[in-house]
């Protein structure tokens, strides 16, 4: 097993160098000229940053014989050597931990699921330790060391301290997960909010590639939102940003677990939909899948609950669009399974509440399985390792 004491340092010392590496990671292979253009940096800055990374084997140069800018001077393409380091990403839900082993390019090499007996911190830590151990054993077969572990948890997460301040779905408060997991696994650990982690993966490899301003909205147990502004994933001054789930859309609406009324989540979260269908039908609705099944069978009260949820989500997205003007909003999350039940209402409410040209924002849906969230967690570990996350 790797230990933090044996960890080598990544040869990047400036924000510009980190940006060049990230550009190559998400958009490479590229010529030096093109990296500089996309990162908005000079050729001299690119040359200076690339040299030590090639020497250390994190970048490789391929000579492309077909792209000669001048006779006798082939333009060489620079790319990240994915096999140079491995990373582990974990996504914690209330029921299971999903773990992935990735390479430095954040490509998933292996994925594992481990059910959780209970979501309390001790049980999660024990299961995470087992899962990491299993993935480290598998990593031995690749002959490359694991350079970092990323853990994605829902709720208010302080990444810089590695502390989960408050996770309503896990019922955690002030859990120093980073420190505990580092002791258990011996790896450098990055802990981040799960939607923010997913947003990093979308920015690097998904529907956000090349966009400077976009948002990821997740629907399901909670309603989450990750924001990218001027090319950076926003964490906010207190680690809470993009809490679209707690935007008030109906001040007279149902109470929310946060203490307010009529939040998007209090209308459109799984528990809110289940509760509403239960009250309206008198049926013992067990979970969101059951509520969706009733709606698909044509039960009017169930259909109405989803319509109302869609309206709340659409208004929440319009609030994001009006405040930040993203080029694109990507809707994802396990709640997409019922998307046909509220897609129309989301679009209508969004179009109605979006101001002026904010309505031109491209709203897309993207089903992303939990492995992609775990991949996002690995991406946060890669950010920490490569120094591409501002401290
Ligand atoms: Zn709330």
Boltz pocket constraint, residues with backbone or C-beta under 6 A from the ligand:
constraints:
  - pocket:
      binder: B
      contacts: [[A, 245], [A, 246], [A, 256], [A, 257], [A, 258], [A, 259], [A, 260], [A, 263], [A, 265], [A, 266]]
      max_distance: 6.0
